[in-house]
Amino acid sequence: MLFEGTPFELDRLMLIRILMTVVLLAFFVIAMRSPKLVPRGAQNLAEMGLGFVKNQIADEVLGKEQGKRFLPVITTIFFTVLFLNASSVIPFLNISSNARVGMPIVLAALAYITFNYVGIKKYGFFKYVKSSIVVPNVPIALHVLLIPIEFISTFILRPFTLTVRLMANMLAGHIMLVLFFSATQFFFFEAAAGMKVFGVFSLAAGFGFTLFEMLVIFLQAYVFALLTAVYIDLALHADSH
């Protein structure tokens, strides 16, 4: 640990988080420092990523006008999740800092504050809350049941599920990789000679799961950003609940 015993103590996960944040910032600084009309290399990769978020998430869910308005928030969430997750398959790092609850909570809070701010700004606090939790055209007696359900679903479960989904997936992936490669080390270097063949299977399983983990890294970034866009859209149209 760095600065152990002080308020600024940094453990391994925090150092990985800082490192991947620096890598993210450096990537975009290098990619966009002297943009060309015909992009190549890092600029091309960065523009492909930005184009994907814009076209497949922001514009697709919110439409072009609102998609452009909220693109900075959605893009920030997407690339933050993506780069912090990427450390889970980088040798010598081998874990995503999103596998601990701190960063997923921060990202969920950003999404939560954004979509609630949007709804409150458009409708006012009381109308927004009412539009979000009162289901129209149902018998009055059912409101006793539906209003608490809608309130919990909208204002409590959304940030909770965003947080837990990201953290649980990255933690589970880390545990599986540790198990596969620990088994590989055991079979190759510690097990009896007749059991070493099992190391081949555990190594193959570890390699296959690493490829799967790379897909999960992208999917978690996509799902988090997509749900953020969906929640913003629901807040913008709370009166059509």
Buried (B, 14 or more C-beta within 10 A) or exposed (E): EEEEEEEEEBEEBBBBBEBBBEBBEEBBEEBBEEEEEEBEEBBEEBBEBBEBBBEEBBBEBBEEEBBEBBBEBBBBBBBBBBBBBBBBBBEEBBBBBBBBBBBBBEBBEBBBEBBBEBBBEBBEEEBBBBBBBBEEEEEEEEBEEBBEEBBEEBBEEBBEEBBBBBBEBBBEBBEBBEBBBEBBEBBBEEBEEEEBEBBEEBBEBBEEBBEEBBEBBBEBBBBBBBBBBBBBBBBBEBBEB
